[in-house]
C-alpha cells in the first residue's frame, strides 16, 4: 500500500459514549471492572433480552426489573473467579496482575457497543485506524465471550481486522471456525461439526431413518439444520419434515399452529430439534398445546439440559428426550467464591446512583439483593458453560505467560499487542484440573460429549447420562440398558417410513424418499447383498440361489456316472455280447444256406458295424471328455449308417437279382464286376463320416447352466447341433431306402423275403428316436444321456433282432430249414408263381 493510501486509511472513527447513552457518565462499576497490568474483556448475558423494536439508535439498557439471567450470572462470576485465582498464583504469571472489563450483552446493540468499547484505544473513546495495525493497542488484549452464535459472529467480525483474540464459551457454529472470515476466533466449546456427526450416529444406532428436523432462526439453528440434513441424507436417513422456528414465534400463534400441524402429518416418531434454548422454549409450549406426544426428541447441546425447557408446563408428557451435552466439569471453588461475593458486595455497595455509570450495561441491581440463602442455583447447563469461560481465562493466562517469558520465574511486563497474544494462545497445551486445554487449527478445543436422557421418574425433572462420545474420529458409546422408553415393555420406538423387508427382498423405492419402499423378492439366480438393499445382484456362473435369497450356493456338478443303477441296467442291455455270439454262430455255419442268403461274409461287416455302434454307447457314461464326446455319437452314427447301408444294398441286391437281372443283364454284370454293393457301402459310410461328422459336427465337452438353476450339467454339444441333426437325417434316409428296397421284395421267395423283419426294425428305430426327441424337448437333466443311450440301444437292438435273430432261430432251432433242398424248393415255388402271373 502506498504512503498516500496509508494516510487516507488513517482516519479516525469516533464512537462517543454520548451517542450510545445520552451523554451519561461512563464510570465503571467495581463489580464489572478490575484494574491490572493487562486487561481482559468479558461479554456475558447477565440479563435477558427484552424483545421489541428499537425506535432510536441507542444501546439497549440491560439492567431492567425481571430480566435477570442466572445463567449469564454464573459465567460472569466464573471469569472473575478465574482471574482472581491467576492473580493469586505464584507460578502462573508471577508479578503480573490481570484486570478485566465485563459487559452485560443482553442484546445485539449492547454486544456491538461492548465490542467497540473493547476496541477503543487506551484512554480514549474511539477506534483509531492506523497505518500499521500491528501496533494498535485496544483497551483489552482479549475478549471472552459472547454466548450466542449471532453475537459471536458480530464481535468476531469487528475484532478480526485487528486480530484481537476472541474466545467464546458457548458459540458452537461451524461457520465461526472458518479462519478466512474469523482469523482471531477461538472457543472452549466443541464445534457443532462434531455434534452433528454425533446426532447422526445416535440416529443410526437406534435404526431411526425417518425423522423430522426443526431448527431455530439464526446462524446456530439454520447452519446446524443444514449440516444435519446433509450428513443424515448421506447416511441414508430421510428428512420427512423440516422447518425453522421463527424469532417471532409465540405459543398458539398461527405460524406455530401450522408447524405443529405439518409435524403431526409427517408421522415421524423421532424429531431432531437443533435450536437455542430461547426459541426451543416457545416451540415446546406450542407442542404441549398441540398435544403431540409419544415422540422421541433429539436435543442439541444448547437446550438438552436447560431448565428453561424442562420447566415448561406439561413438557413431561411429550415423550422421550435424548440429548447431546458437553461432559460436565465443575469449577473447583466457584461456589465458595460466589458466596463470598454475595457477602462482600452486600456490605460494600448500595443502590445504583441515578445518572452515573448505570447506563453502560456494567451494572446488575439484582446481584446486590442476593443472600447466602437466596442466590441463583447452578444448573448442569450453566455448570458446563461456566467451566468453559473459566477455561478460556486460563488459556489467555498461559498464552500471556509464554509471551512474557515467565518461564524463568519473572515476567517481562513488556507491551503486548493482541496479534502477539493470539499466536501464543493458539499454541497453548496445558492441564487444567485433569482437563487438557489445546486448540486445533480451527481454534476448536479437544472435548467430548455425553448422551443424556430426561428422567421424570422422581419427584422432579432430572437427566441420566446414558453414553459418551469422543473424537477424532467421532465414536459413540451408549449403554442402552439405562434408557427407559415411554412405550410398552420398554421397547425402542421405531421411526421408519417402511418396515424392513424380509430376507432376500430388495427395496423398490415408492415415491420421493428412498426410505419409503416396497419389498420385492429377488429372482432366482440373484441374491441381496446387505451392502446394497435396493438391488439384487446376480450369482456367479458356478453358483445359484432360490427366489428371495441373501446368498448364493455352489451348483452341484452332475453327469451320468458309471455306478448309478440306471447305468448298470443300460450296460447290461447292451447288445455287444449278443452280437459277438451271433458272429461266432455265423462263422460256425458260414457255408450254410441261411448264412449265405443273409449276405455271407457281408454279415460280419454288418455285425461289426452294430458292435461299433454299441461300443460308442460307453462314451455316454462318466464325465464327458473330448475323446468320449467325439466317439459316442460319432461311432454310433457311423456304425448304424454302415449297418443301414448294408441292409439297403442287401435288400436292393435281392430285388435286383430276382426281378431285374434278366431284364437288364448288362447292368447286372457291370454291377457285379465293379463290386457295386461294396462300393455303395463304402461311399455311404464315408458320406456319414466326412459330411456329417468331421465336416460340420464337432461335439465338445460343455458345462450347461441354463437347464437347472442349482445344477451344472456336464454334457457334449450335440443335442441341438447341426451335425447331430444331419447325422440323424442321413440315417433316416438310409432307413427309408432300406424299407423301400425290402418292401419291393415282399413277394420274393420266403427264405429271401425280409420285408416284415426290416419293417419291424426300422419302425422300432423311428419310434426310439421320436421318443428321444420328445423327451429332450421337455427334459434337459442329467439323465438325458441315459435316454439317448436307450434310443440308440433300441435302434441297434431293432436292427439286430429284425435281421439276425430270425436267422439265428433257423440255425439253432430249425436246421431242417437250413438246407439246400429247402431253399431250392422255395425258389422253384417263386418261379412257378411268377410264371403263372
PAKOLNU-83351 format. One line per 8 residues: their letters; for each residue x, y negated, z negated of C-alpha. Coordinates in steps of 0.02 Angstrom, whole numbers, padded with zeros to 5 digits. Each point is the difference from the previous one (the first is absolute). Layout:
N
a	X:Y:Z  ... $
END
This chain:
837
xxxxxxxx	00000:00000:00000  00071:-00171:00046  00035:-00134:-00130  -00143:-00107:00065  -00121:00143:-00013  00060:00035:-00176  -00036:-00180:-00050  -00172:00012:00076 $
xxxxxxxx	-00036:00156:-00100  00064:-00085:-00157  -00168:-00078:-00038  -00072:-00004:-00173  -00172:00069:-00036  -00068:-00080:-00158  -00121:00107:-00095  -00054:-00113:-00138 $
xxxxxxxx	-00085:00073:-00149  -00119:-00149:00007  -00070:00074:00163  -00036:00158:-00092  -00062:-00055:-00168  -00065:-00179:00014  00162:-00069:-00072  -00010:00090:-00167 $
xxxxxxxx	00158:00015:-00100  00086:00165:00041  00089:00035:-00162  00017:00190:-00019  -00079:00102:-00138  00127:00082:-00116  -00085:00170:00027  00024:-00010:00188 $
xxxxxxxx	00178:-00065:00006  00168:00034:-00077  00159:-00095:00038  00155:00097:00048  00157:00007:00104  -00093:00083:00143  -00187:-00012:00026  -00121:00135:00056 $
xxxxxxxx	-00177:-00038:00057  -00148:00112:-00039  -00169:00000:00089  -00137:00087:-00099  -00192:00000:00008  -00027:-00049:-00181  -00175:-00056:00051  -00118:00072:00129 $
xxxxxxxx	-00044:-00091:00158  -00169:-00085:00001  -00069:00026:00176  -00067:-00151:00086  00034:-00125:00138  00124:-00140:-00040  -00063:-00171:00054  00163:-00096:-00030 $
xxxxxxxx	00183:00043:00037  00042:00024:-00183  00074:00146:-00093  -00122:00113:-00092  00002:-00025:-00187  00024:00175:-00070  -00026:-00029:-00187  -00189:00011:-00003 $
xxxxxxxx	-00118:00076:-00129  -00044:00183:00025  00132:00023:00136  00138:00075:-00106  00081:00153:00081  00075:00121:-00127  00092:00094:00136  00097:-00155:00055 $
xxxxxxxx	00033:-00043:-00181  00092:00165:-00027  00109:-00032:00152  00035:-00177:-00062  00058:00067:-00167  00102:00141:00078  00108:-00125:00093  00023:-00108:-00155 $
xxxxxxxx	00047:00153:-00100  00124:00061:00130  00090:-00167:00007  00007:-00011:-00189  00078:00176:-00006  00131:-00048:00129  00042:-00163:-00089  00026:00098:-00161 $
xxxxxxxx	00109:00131:00085  00188:-00001:-00024  00036:00112:00149  -00115:-00066:00136  00039:-00180:00049  00102:-00040:-00155  00015:-00188:-00038  -00133:-00035:00132 $
xxxxxxxx	-00178:-00054:-00039  -00143:00031:00118  -00144:-00122:00007  -00168:00011:00084  -00143:-00098:00073  -00164:00098:-00002  -00154:-00047:00102  -00180:00054:-00007 $
xxxxxxxx	-00047:00046:00181  -00187:00026:-00010  -00029:-00058:00179  00087:-00023:00167  00021:-00186:-00028  00074:00030:-00173  00117:00128:00075  00060:-00119:00138 $
xxxxxxxx	00023:-00140:-00126  00103:00110:-00115  00108:00059:00146  00034:-00178:00057  00043:-00047:-00178  00128:00141:-00001  00073:-00060:00165  00014:-00181:-00057 $
xxxxxxxx	00177:-00056:-00035  00066:-00008:-00175  -00054:-00163:-00079  -00115:-00045:00146  -00177:00032:00058  00032:00031:00184  00074:00131:00116  00152:-00063:00092 $
xxxxxxxx	00034:00080:00169  00189:-00017:00009  00125:00019:00140  00075:00152:-00085  -00138:00101:-00089  00133:00112:-00077  00038:-00141:-00124  -00181:-00029:-00047 $
xxxxxxxx	-00034:00011:-00187  -00185:00021:-00044  -00070:-00016:-00175  00004:00189:-00024  00120:00130:00071  -00129:00138:00014  -00187:00026:-00009  -00086:00145:-00090 $
xxxxxxxx	-00173:00033:00073  -00133:-00036:00055  -00129:00138:-00019  -00101:00021:00161  00061:00033:00176  -00080:-00160:00066  00084:-00108:-00131  00166:00091:00020 $
xxxxxxxx	-00004:-00022:00190  -00027:-00188:-00019  00138:-00018:-00130  00121:00111:00097  -00030:-00101:00159  00042:-00163:-00092  00152:00070:-00090  00075:00100:00145 $
xxxxxxxx	00075:-00147:00096  00101:-00042:-00156  00035:00184:-00041  -00066:-00024:-00176  -00025:00177:-00070  -00180:00048:-00031  -00031:00158:-00103  -00183:00051:-00010 $
xxxxxxxx	-00066:00117:-00133  -00167:00043:00086  00004:-00047:00187  00017:00170:00084  -00049:-00036:00181  00118:00073:00130  00004:-00162:00100  00101:-00085:-00138 $
xxxxxxxx	00141:00124:00030  00031:-00066:00176  00165:-00092:-00025  -00016:-00096:00162  -00147:-00094:-00076  00040:00007:-00186  00189:00016:-00020  00003:-00049:-00184 $
xxxxxxxx	-00144:00109:-00060  00025:00145:-00121  -00117:00092:-00116  -00003:00115:-00149  -00162:00087:00052  00006:00138:00131  -00050:-00045:00177  -00173:00049:00064 $
xxxxxxxx	00090:00101:00133  00029:00137:-00128  -00172:-00022:-00076  -00082:00028:00169  00105:00156:00033  -00047:00065:-00171  -00185:-00029:00029  00008:00098:00163 $
xxxxxxxx	00089:00143:-00090  -00133:-00005:-00136  -00138:00015:00130  00090:00143:00086  00032:00095:-00162  -00189:00016:-00028  -00046:00026:00182  -00097:-00163:00015 $
xxxxxxxx	-00001:-00045:00185  -00164:-00097:00015  00013:-00161:-00100  -00059:-00180:-00013  00125:-00141:-00017  -00036:-00167:-00086  00125:-00141:-00025  -00001:-00173:-00075 $
xxxxxxxx	00012:-00159:00101  00176:-00067:00002  00171:00066:00044  00006:00133:-00137  -00162:00087:00047  00002:-00027:00188  00179:00055:00025  -00027:00148:-00117 $
xxxxxxxx	-00154:00055:00096  00090:-00020:00165  00150:00105:-00057  -00111:00130:-00081  -00106:00017:00157  00154:00024:00109  00083:00130:-00111  -00161:00093:-00041 $
xxxxxxxx	-00045:00013:00184  00173:00067:00040  -00027:00137:-00130  -00169:00052:00072  -00110:-00094:-00124  -00154:-00086:00074  -00063:-00170:-00058  -00189:00012:00010 $
xxxxxxxx	-00030:-00175:-00070  00114:-00151:-00024  -00040:-00172:-00069  00077:-00149:-00089  -00068:-00075:-00161  -00018:-00186:00038  00066:-00133:-00117  -00177:-00065:-00017 $
xxxxxxxx	-00068:00170:-00052  -00135:-00008:-00131  -00090:00151:-00075  -00168:00021:00083  00037:-00120:00143  -00058:00043:00175  00179:00030:00055  00034:00123:-00141 $
xxxxxxxx	-00168:00086:00023  00043:00028:00183  00168:00073:-00051  -00082:00118:-00125  -00127:00054:00132  00132:00044:00128  00109:00085:-00131  -00147:00111:-00050 $
xxxxxxxx	-00036:00042:00183  00180:00055:00028  -00034:00151:-00112  00179:00011:-00061  00038:00071:-00170  00167:-00090:-00017  00019:-00190:00008  00170:-00083:-00005 $
xxxxxxxx	-00009:-00177:-00073  00159:-00097:00037  -00044:-00161:-00087  00058:-00124:-00128  -00086:00013:-00166  -00099:-00162:00017  -00093:00050:00159  -00009:00182:-00054 $
xxxxxxxx	-00101:-00057:-00151  -00134:-00077:00111  00002:00152:00114  -00036:00122:-00141  -00135:-00110:-00073  -00085:00012:00170  00033:00187:00000  -00089:00021:-00166 $
xxxxxxxx	-00147:-00102:00064  -00010:00110:00156  00007:00157:-00110  00133:00083:00107  00059:00145:-00108  00086:00169:00009  00147:-00065:00099  00188:00008:-00022 $
xxxxxxxx	00082:-00172:-00004  00185:-00017:00042  00064:-00155:-00086  00147:-00106:00054  00127:-00052:-00130  -00073:-00173:-00029  -00165:00059:-00074  00028:00184:-00044 $
xxxxxxxx	00016:-00031:-00188  -00067:-00176:-00011  -00127:-00030:-00139  -00074:-00131:00115  -00074:00148:00096  -00027:00127:-00138  -00103:-00128:-00097  -00128:-00021:00141 $
xxxxxxxx	-00169:00056:-00072  -00053:00168:00071  00166:00034:00086  00015:00165:-00096  -00134:00075:00114  00084:-00030:00168  00094:00167:-00003  00182:00047:-00014 $
xxxxxxxx	00138:-00132:00013  00177:00052:00046  00130:-00136:00006  00179:-00041:00040  00091:-00095:-00138  00177:-00049:-00038  00077:00110:-00132  -00033:-00075:-00171 $
xxxxxxxx	00147:-00082:-00087  -00002:-00102:-00161  00099:-00157:-00034  00079:00041:-00168  -00030:-00140:-00126  -00126:-00096:00106  -00143:00031:-00121  00099:-00068:-00148 $
xxxxxxxx	00057:-00148:00105  -00180:-00048:00041  -00052:00016:-00181  00142:-00113:-00052  -00045:-00123:00138  -00179:-00011:-00063  00058:-00043:-00176  00132:-00125:00055 $
xxxxxxxx	-00106:-00085:00132  -00151:-00019:-00114  00098:-00089:-00133  00102:-00111:00116  -00127:-00068:00123  -00170:-00073:-00003  -00120:-00040:00140  00064:-00071:00161 $
xxxxxxxx	00008:-00191:00002  -00110:-00074:00134  00088:-00073:00149  00172:00072:-00033  00079:00158:00075  -00164:00098:-00002  -00035:-00026:00185  00157:00085:00063 $
xxxxxxxx	-00072:00178:-00016  00129:00036:-00134  -00124:00007:-00141  -00105:00136:-00083  -00124:-00067:-00126  -00070:00173:-00036  00172:00066:-00045  00006:-00110:-00157 $
xxxxxxxx	-00159:00076:-00067  00071:00175:-00010  00031:00084:-00167  00083:00164:-00044  -00174:00076:-00013  -00069:-00085:00155  00114:00006:00150  -00012:00079:00175 $
xxxxxxxx	00018:00189:00002  00138:00069:00110  -00085:00118:00123  00087:00132:00103  -00003:-00104:00159  00068:-00155:-00086  00133:00108:-00083  00071:00053:00169 $
xxxxxxxx	-00003:-00176:00072  00078:-00072:-00157  00143:00123:00014  00025:-00049:00183  00013:-00183:-00049  00120:00047:-00140  00103:00103:00121  00008:-00145:00124 $
xxxxxxxx	00074:-00113:-00135  00135:00128:-00037  00039:00021:00186  00032:-00189:00010  00107:00007:-00156  00108:00141:00067  00021:-00088:00167  00051:-00161:-00088 $
xxxxxxxx	00115:00101:-00113  00097:00061:00152  -00002:-00169:00087  00073:-00091:-00152  00134:00133:-00025  -00062:00044:-00174  00078:00173:00005  00157:-00074:-00078 $
xxxxxxxx	-00098:-00048:-00157  -00029:-00183:00039  -00105:-00077:00139  00068:-00140:00109  -00156:-00111:-00004  00038:-00060:00176  -00132:-00079:00108  -00108:00133:00079 $
xxxxxxxx	-00101:-00015:00159  -00156:00107:00028  00069:00091:00152  00153:00055:-00101  -00111:00071:-00136  -00109:00086:00131  00150:00096:00065  00043:00063:-00173 $
xxxxxxxx	-00178:00047:-00046  -00010:00109:00154  00153:00095:-00062  -00053:00032:-00180  -00001:00177:-00063  -00024:00021:-00186  -00096:00100:-00129  -00140:-00085:-00096 $
xxxxxxxx	-00076:00108:-00138  00040:00160:00100  -00071:-00080:00157  00117:-00029:00148  -00020:-00174:00076  00058:-00010:00180  -00066:-00076:00163  00004:00074:00174 $
xxxxxxxx	00028:-00097:00161  -00181:-00059:00001  00013:-00064:-00178  -00108:00141:-00067  00044:00091:-00162  00019:00182:-00040  -00157:00059:-00080  -00130:00133:-00021 $
xxxxxxxx	-00188:00015:-00013  -00119:00093:-00113  -00163:00073:00061  -00140:-00031:-00124  -00180:00054:-00020  -00130:-00100:-00093  -00067:00086:-00155  -00170:-00039:-00077 $
xxxxxxxx	-00005:00153:-00113  00039:-00102:-00156  -00092:-00144:-00081  00080:-00125:00119  00089:-00008:00166  00171:00076:00015  00110:00078:00133  00108:00155:00011 $
xxxxxxxx	00161:00020:00096  -00025:00150:00114  00154:-00013:00111  00148:-00101:00056  00091:-00050:00158  00179:-00044:00042  00091:-00061:00155  00092:00002:00118 $
xxxxxxxx	-00076:00100:00078  -00170:-00014:-00082  -00037:00160:-00095  -00161:00032:-00095  -00021:00115:-00150  -00176:00022:-00070  -00060:00109:-00142  -00175:00036:00065 $
xxxxxxxx	-00050:00090:-00158  -00004:-00168:-00091  -00137:-00068:00112  -00181:00011:-00058  -00105:-00018:00155  -00175:-00071:-00012  -00080:00142:00102  -00060:00171:-00054 $
xxxxxxxx	00122:00127:-00070  00140:-00129:00010  00018:00034:00187  00104:-00115:00110  -00122:-00105:00105  00009:00022:00187  00011:-00147:00118  -00006:00067:00177 $
xxxxxxxx	-00105:-00036:00153  -00004:00183:00052  00039:00152:-00107  00153:00103:00040  -00021:00126:00138  00012:00186:-00026  00163:00086:00039  00037:00002:00186 $
xxxxxxxx	-00125:-00138:00042  00065:-00156:00084  -00065:-00174:-00036  -00088:-00083:00146  -00019:-00185:-00037  -00179:-00060:00001  -00010:-00189:00015  00127:-00136:-00034 $
xxxxxxxx	00087:00071:-00154  00110:00153:00011  -00054:00045:-00177  -00175:00035:00067  00005:00159:00100  -00086:00160:00049  00077:00171:-00028  00026:00107:00154 $
xxxxxxxx	00081:00173:-00013  00162:00026:00096  -00022:00110:00153  00076:00173:00005  00184:-00010:00045  00021:-00167:-00091  00033:-00045:-00181  -00014:-00153:-00111 $
xxxxxxxx	00165:-00066:-00064  -00025:-00094:-00164  00115:-00137:00063  -00131:-00046:00132  -00178:00033:-00055  -00076:-00080:00155  00070:00117:00134  00011:00188:00016 $
xxxxxxxx	00167:00058:00067  00024:00149:00116  00087:00155:-00065  00161:00061:00077  -00002:00123:00144  00040:00146:-00114  -00128:-00054:-00131  -00189:-00003:-00018 $
xxxxxxxx	-00129:-00074:-00116  -00186:00032:-00025  -00125:-00141:00005  00018:-00119:-00146  00177:00048:-00050  00135:-00098:-00091  00141:00111:00059  00053:00110:00143 $
xxxxxxxx	00037:00186:-00012  00123:00105:00101  -00082:00093:00142  00004:00189:-00002  00097:00073:00146  -00097:00148:00073  00027:00124:00140  -00046:00182:00035 $
xxxxxxxx	00122:00100:-00104  00051:00181:00021  -00058:00055:-00172  -00181:-00058:00011  -00133:00137:00012  -00068:-00064:00165  00175:00009:00072  00015:00183:-00051 $
xxxxxxxx	-00168:00039:00078  00048:-00083:00164  00170:00083:00003  -00080:00169:-00032  -00121:-00030:00144  00140:-00036:00122  -00006:00122:00146  00189:00010:00017 $
xxxxxxxx	00013:00176:-00075  -00150:00058:00100  00079:-00069:00158  00162:00090:-00038  -00093:00162:-00031  -00094:-00017:00164  00162:-00032:00092  00070:00160:-00072 $
xxxxxxxx	-00156:00095:00049  00011:-00064:00178  00183:00046:00012  -00044:00176:-00054  -00138:00011:00132  00080:-00108:00131  -00033:00122:00146  -00181:00033:-00044 $
xxxxxxxx	-00138:-00069:00113  -00070:-00114:-00136  00167:-00090:-00026  00034:-00010:00185  -00176:-00069:00034  00024:-00130:-00140  00152:-00068:00092  00138:00120:-00043 $
xxxxxxxx	00154:-00094:-00050  -00097:-00163:00011  -00089:00054:-00160  00162:-00017:-00098  00019:-00177:00066  -00178:-00037:-00056  00029:00081:-00170  00162:-00099:-00016 $
xxxxxxxx	-00092:-00163:00035  -00129:00042:-00134  00141:00043:-00120  00086:-00165:00040  -00162:-00095:-00032  -00019:00093:-00165  00178:-00046:-00052  -00040:-00184:00030 $
xxxxxxxx	-00133:00009:-00136  00133:00019:-00134  00046:-00182:00032  -00164:-00056:-00079  00056:00057:-00173  00119:-00095:-00113  00058:-00181:00010  -00002:-00060:00180 $
xxxxxxxx	00170:-00027:00079  00052:-00046:00175  00034:00181:00054  -00164:00065:-00071  -00098:-00143:00077  00079:00031:00170  -00030:00189:-00005  -00167:00027:-00083 $
xxxxxxxx	-00119:-00073:00129  00123:00010:00144  00038:00184:-00024  -00183:00042:-00019  -00053:-00103:00150  00137:00074:00109  -00030:00179:-00058  -00187:-00011:00024 $
xxxxxxxx	00023:-00085:00169  00110:00145:00057  -00129:00124:-00061  -00141:-00091:00091  00107:-00015:00157  00032:00188:-00002  -00184:00034:-00034  -00051:-00114:00142 $
xxxxxxxx	00121:00071:00125  -00042:00179:-00054  -00187:-00031:00027  00034:-00089:00162  00111:00141:00063  -00131:00133:-00037  -00135:-00099:00089  00116:-00032:00148 $
xxxxxxxx	00052:00183:00016  -00174:00071:-00005  -00092:-00134:00098  00116:-00099:00113  00158:00101:00037  -00081:00087:00149  -00070:-00163:00066  00160:-00103:-00011 $
xxxxxxxx	00140:00129:00003  00130:-00128:00054  -00028:-00109:-00152  -00002:00150:-00113  00166:00063:00065  00077:-00173:-00014  -00068:-00014:-00178  00076:00166:-00050 $
xxxxxxxx	00166:-00023:00090  00028:-00174:-00075  -00043:00058:-00176  -00153:-00111:-00008  -00060:00056:-00172  00167:-00029:-00082  00022:-00166:00089  -00172:-00060:-00059 $
xxxxxxxx	00037:00046:-00180  00169:-00088:00004  -00070:-00158:00080  -00148:-00005:-00117  00110:00025:-00153  00124:-00132:00057  -00141:-00123:00027  -00056:00025:-00180 $
xxxxxxxx	00177:-00014:-00063  00061:-00149:00100  -00155:-00104:00030  -00093:00014:-00164  00139:00031:-00124  00169:-00067:00048  -00064:-00144:00106  -00142:-00076:-00101 $
xxxxxxxx	-00015:00095:-00163  00131:-00021:-00133  -00075:00046:-00169  00094:-00080:-00146  -00017:00017:-00189  -00111:-00136:-00070  -00063:-00061:-00168  -00186:-00036:00014 $
xxxxxxxx	-00066:-00135:-00118  -00171:-00041:00074  -00094:00163:-00025  -00003:00005:-00191  00039:-00150:-00110  00083:00104:-00137  00096:00120:00113  00144:-00002:00121 $
xxxxxxxx	-00038:00136:00126  00153:00070:00086  -00042:00052:00177  00059:-00011:00179  -00054:-00132:00125  -00097:00114:00114  -00185:00008:-00040  -00045:-00158:00095 $
xxxxxxxx	00150:-00008:00116  -00013:-00002:00189  00114:00151:00012  -00111:00104:-00112  -00155:-00044:00099  00087:00038:00165  00064:00167:-00065  -00174:00047:-00058 $
xxxxxxxx	-00077:-00059:00165  00126:00099:00100  -00034:00158:-00098  -00184:-00034:00022  00026:-00009:00187  00092:00166:-00002  -00141:00075:-00103  -00130:-00057:00125 $
xxxxxxxx	00107:00071:00142  00017:00167:-00090  -00187:00005:-00032  -00036:-00040:00182  00114:00136:00066  -00067:00129:-00123  -00178:-00048:00043  00036:00029:00184 $
xxxxxxxx	00055:00177:-00046  -00154:00044:-00101  -00048:00134:00130  00174:00079:00012  00028:00180:-00053  -00038:00027:-00184  00182:00028:-00047  00048:-00165:00084 $
xxxxxxxx	-00150:-00102:-00051  00057:-00118:-00140  -00132:-00135:00017  -00088:00038:-00164  00159:00010:-00104  00076:-00156:00078  -00163:-00095:-00023  -00002:00049:-00184 $
xxxxxxxx	00179:-00053:-00031  -00019:-00165:00092  -00164:-00037:-00086  00084:00030:-00168  00140:-00117:00055  -00121:-00141:00044  -00102:00022:-00159  00158:-00003:-00107 $
xxxxxxxx	00063:-00163:00071  -00170:-00082:00000  -00010:00046:-00185  00174:-00072:-00029  -00036:-00167:00084  -00167:-00014:-00090  00086:00031:-00167  00141:-00122:00042 $
xxxxxxxx	-00126:-00137:00036  -00072:00010:-00176  00146:00064:-00104  00179:-00060:-00001  00068:00083:-00157  00147:00110:-00042  -00093:00156:00061  -00025:-00065:00176 $
xxxxxxxx	00157:00096:00054  -00083:00157:-00070  -00152:-00033:00110  00119:-00023:00147  00084:00167:-00041  -00171:00083:-00011  -00050:-00068:00171  00164:00057:00076 $
xxxxxxxx	-00015:00171:-00081  -00177:00016:00068  00062:-00040:00175  00145:00122:-00011  -00108:00135:-00080  -00135:-00027:00129  00121:00018:00143  00083:00152:-00077 $
xxxxxxxx	-00161:00087:-00049  -00089:-00040:00162  00138:00064:00111  00104:00126:-00096  -00111:00080:-00131  -00114:00090:00127  00153:00075:00081  00072:00052:-00168 $
xxxxxxxx	-00167:00083:-00038  00007:00101:00162  00181:00051:-00031  -00030:00052:-00179  -00180:00057:-00005  -00049:00047:00179  00148:00083:00082  -00121:00081:00124 $
xxxxxxxx	-00030:-00172:00075  00188:-00031:00013  00024:00119:00147  00033:-00019:00185  -00155:00102:00043  -00112:-00118:-00098  00071:-00154:00082  -00012:00078:00174 $
xxxxxxxx	-00182:00047:-00033  -00036:-00177:-00055  00079:-00071:00159  -00095:00122:00110  -00161:-00047:-00085  00037:-00186:00034  00039:00042:00182  -00166:00090:00020 $
xxxxx	-00094:-00146:-00074  00088:-00123:00113  -00036:00111:00150  -00184:00016:-00040  -00016:-00191:-00007 $
END
